[in-house]
Amino acid sequence: MKCKVVASLFALVAPAAFALQQQPAPRGAFLGAGESAGMSSMWFWAGLYVVAGLVFGALAAHRALQTGNRALAWFGVGFLLTLPGYLYLLTRPKQKMDAPAGVPPGVRRIAATSSPEPCPGCGAMNHPAAAQCIGCGGKLTPRFVSEAQRAGGAR
């Protein structure tokens, strides 16, 4: 009788102990338990559309800057409509730009630069508006007044 009780008790406990040792099987397509282990075609085409949108958005923004149009707006058109949006931008007329060197309105003024000139005493290269050499400290004759001096910030 004692053996029967132990055997029946073991029969009740053994399956529960065996179940605790097993690892649960993963469920869901994310963990690879679905029928297809590859990427669905919807995600592939969505990713391809986003990449094409970024490329055509960048092309449209670049072209918009060259023609005097708003770059951010045309980036959005190029991103959403891809090739048709870019082709539409190519048909748009060039906007009048009043800024020098083709810089669209709204962009800050580009600083004028001049090539440096050598000091007659030591040969160190100095800005053409410099009154004193940065190498030897000798006096120089400025070719023009610097923008800082015109603004009143330097002497």
Secondary structure, DSSP 8 states (H G I E B T S, - for coil): -HHHHHHHHHHHHHHHHHHHHS-----STTTT-SS--S--HHHHHHHHHHHHHHHHHHHHHHHHHHHTS-HHHHHHHHHHHHHHHHHHHHHS------SGGG--TTS---------EE-TTT--EE-TT-SB-TTT--B---SS--HHHHHTS--
